[in-house]
């Protein structure tokens, strides 16, 4: 399949980076040339035929690096197949995060709708939090890892299938 797929991400504590890597790996297993890169390191989208962009959500917003990436590349992202994902924890408690994880990729965090890139799909994945979480509220955040890498890979395979179908139709 021609053209690379960019999986751009912003990750404050590494959990979202691991999700992005898992998405790129699942896409490569489906025959795509996919690479995960920190959004702050991407200067242009030349050579990419599609993009998956993700961020951890902090205080109801994407990380600044991800918002800046989308703002700088909005026109390019709107002109290519683009999917968005975010990671939490988003449920506010271990039980809430488990509920988000079970709900699956169809859950759309409002922060993604505001990005205005005509995304073809959205996914909200439960995240992880550990003792490394800082900030004034870090001590109040439940600690754990609620990510479901099978679910993440399944979403990436859906994207790969959609891209393959487009190539077959062309």
C-alpha positions as CSV (number, residue, x, y, z in Angstrom):
1,X,0.0,0.0,0.0
2,X,1.5,3.3,-1.0
3,X,2.1,6.2,1.4
4,X,3.0,6.3,5.0
5,X,0.7,6.7,7.9
6,X,1.7,9.0,10.7
7,X,0.7,8.3,14.3
8,X,1.5,11.6,16.0
9,X,1.1,11.9,19.7
10,X,1.7,14.1,22.8
11,X,2.4,12.2,26.0
12,X,3.2,13.7,29.3
13,X,4.0,10.6,31.3
14,X,4.6,8.0,28.5
15,X,1.2,6.2,28.5
16,X,-0.1,7.8,25.4
17,X,3.2,7.2,23.6
18,X,2.8,3.5,24.3
19,X,-0.7,3.6,22.8
20,X,0.6,5.4,19.7
21,X,3.4,2.8,19.3
22,X,0.8,0.0,19.7
23,X,-1.4,1.6,17.0
24,X,1.6,1.9,14.6
25,X,2.7,-1.6,15.3
26,X,-0.8,-3.0,14.6
27,X,-1.0,-1.1,11.3
28,X,2.4,-2.4,10.3
29,X,1.1,-5.9,11.0
30,X,-1.7,-5.1,8.5
31,X,0.9,-4.1,5.8
32,X,0.9,-0.4,6.3
33,X,4.0,1.7,6.5
34,X,3.2,3.4,9.8
35,X,5.3,5.3,12.3
36,X,4.6,6.8,15.6
37,X,6.3,10.2,16.3
38,X,6.0,12.8,19.0
39,X,3.8,15.5,17.5
40,X,6.4,18.2,18.5
41,X,9.0,16.6,16.2
42,X,6.8,16.6,13.1
43,X,7.5,19.6,10.9
44,X,5.5,18.6,7.8
45,X,3.2,15.9,6.5
46,X,4.8,15.5,3.1
47,X,4.8,11.8,2.2
48,X,2.0,10.8,4.6
49,X,-1.3,9.6,3.1
50,X,-3.1,9.4,6.4
51,X,-2.7,10.5,10.0
52,X,-3.7,9.3,13.4
53,X,-3.3,12.0,16.1
54,X,-3.5,11.5,19.8
55,X,-3.0,13.0,23.2
56,X,-3.4,12.4,26.8
57,X,-6.3,14.5,28.2
58,X,-5.4,16.7,31.2
59,X,-8.0,18.8,32.9
60,X,-10.3,18.2,30.0
61,X,-7.9,19.3,27.3
62,X,-5.4,17.8,24.9
63,X,-1.7,18.4,25.7
64,X,-0.4,21.7,24.4
65,X,2.0,20.0,22.0
66,X,-0.9,18.1,20.3
67,X,-3.1,21.2,20.1
68,X,-0.2,23.1,18.5
69,X,0.4,20.2,16.0
70,X,-3.2,20.2,14.9
71,X,-3.3,24.0,14.6
72,X,-0.2,24.1,12.5
73,X,-1.3,21.2,10.2
74,X,-5.1,21.6,10.3
75,X,-5.4,22.2,6.5
76,X,-3.2,19.1,5.7
77,X,-5.1,16.9,8.2
78,X,-8.4,18.0,6.7
79,X,-7.2,17.0,3.3
80,X,-6.2,13.5,4.2
81,X,-7.8,10.6,6.1
82,X,-7.4,11.5,9.8
83,X,-8.4,9.7,13.0
84,X,-8.1,11.1,16.5
85,X,-7.6,9.4,19.9
86,X,-7.1,10.4,23.4
87,X,-6.1,8.6,26.6
88,X,-7.1,9.1,30.1
89,X,-7.7,8.0,32.8
90,X,-11.0,9.6,31.9
91,X,-13.5,8.1,34.3
92,X,-12.2,9.8,37.4
93,X,-11.9,6.6,39.4
94,X,-10.7,3.0,38.8
95,X,-14.3,2.0,38.3
96,X,-14.9,4.9,35.9
97,X,-11.8,4.2,33.9
98,X,-12.8,0.5,33.6
99,X,-16.2,1.7,32.3
100,X,-14.4,3.9,29.7
101,X,-12.2,0.9,28.7
102,X,-15.2,-1.4,28.3
103,X,-17.2,1.2,26.3
104,X,-14.6,1.0,23.6
105,X,-13.3,3.4,20.9
106,X,-16.7,4.8,20.1
107,X,-16.6,7.1,23.2
108,X,-15.7,10.6,22.0
109,X,-14.0,12.9,24.4
110,X,-15.3,16.5,23.7
111,X,-11.8,17.7,23.5
112,X,-11.4,15.9,20.1
113,X,-14.5,17.5,18.5
114,X,-13.1,20.9,19.0
115,X,-10.0,20.2,16.9
116,X,-12.0,20.6,13.7
117,X,-10.0,18.3,11.3
118,X,-13.0,16.4,9.8
119,X,-11.8,13.2,11.6
120,X,-13.1,10.0,10.2
121,X,-13.1,8.4,13.6
122,X,-12.4,8.9,17.2
123,X,-11.3,6.7,20.1
124,X,-11.0,7.4,23.8
125,X,-8.9,4.8,25.5
126,X,-8.6,4.5,29.3
127,X,-5.1,5.4,30.4
128,X,-2.7,4.8,33.2
129,X,-1.5,6.8,36.0
130,X,1.3,6.2,38.4
131,X,3.4,7.7,41.2
132,X,5.2,9.9,38.5
133,X,2.0,12.0,38.0
134,X,2.8,15.4,39.3
135,X,1.0,18.7,39.6
136,X,-1.3,19.9,42.3
137,X,-3.9,17.1,41.7
138,X,-1.5,14.2,41.1
139,X,-2.0,12.8,44.6
140,X,-5.8,12.6,44.0
141,X,-5.7,10.7,40.7
142,X,-6.3,7.0,41.1
143,X,-3.2,4.9,40.3
144,X,-3.3,2.1,37.9
145,X,-3.2,1.0,34.2
146,X,-6.6,0.6,32.5
147,X,-5.3,0.4,28.9
148,X,-6.6,-2.4,26.8
149,X,-4.0,-3.1,24.1
150,X,-6.2,-5.6,22.3
151,X,-8.9,-2.9,22.0
152,X,-6.2,-0.5,20.8
153,X,-4.9,-2.9,18.2
154,X,-8.5,-3.7,17.0
155,X,-9.1,0.0,16.4
156,X,-5.9,0.3,14.4
157,X,-6.8,-2.7,12.3
158,X,-10.2,-1.0,11.5
159,X,-8.3,2.1,10.3
160,X,-5.9,-0.1,8.2
161,X,-9.0,-1.8,6.7
162,X,-10.6,1.5,5.8
163,X,-7.3,2.7,4.1
164,X,-6.9,-0.6,2.2
165,X,-10.5,-0.3,1.0
166,X,-9.8,3.1,-0.4
167,X,-6.7,1.9,-2.3
168,X,-8.8,-1.0,-3.7
169,X,-11.4,1.4,-4.9
170,X,-8.9,3.7,-6.6
